[in-house]
Amino acid sequence: MRLNLVFRDAIDPQDFADFAEEAQWVFHGAHPAVESAPAELAWATPAGAGIHLIEDEVLGLIYISIENYSIEGVSERDLIEASGLVSGAFETIAARELIDLYHGESEWNGKVIALMMVAAAAGEYSPGICEVVGEGLESRNVDVRRAAAIASMYTPWDDLKGVVEAVADGDPDDRVRDLAAASLLNFP
């Protein structure tokens, strides 16, 4: 299981590191950005949940990914508890709110920003996130389609594969087609 949390406002990574130290999480290291992965700082909770502070230059966001680190397996409750600690210390935005934000935006640039945040929020499969990315891929606005193609790289779910394939094969914009084709590499 993986939970992703998007911060409402930009945060200072040092503030999060201080919070993690106070929570007695064990620091597992800093990993610089590489071509295939964003920069991140990683901790483990005493229960074995992995906490990753991700500085994603592609999305232009810093967000949290909470994952199972323990060999024995971490309960869903432990992941939710870690998520609650983070959300209690930093203001985060729920995936449902991001989905509503996308649907409530009438301007293309607002939809682009919402799509980047939706991509960051994509942890485990979510029908609502799938719907938003799919709608974005079918937008009349090329910038929204580009943002949705990028978001699809974070959501390699079966429900989106057909739409991403169609965009990779037939979008009128070369860049959108290229982004969708690159996204398909992440799909099973």
Disulfide bonds with the S-S distance in Angstrom:
none
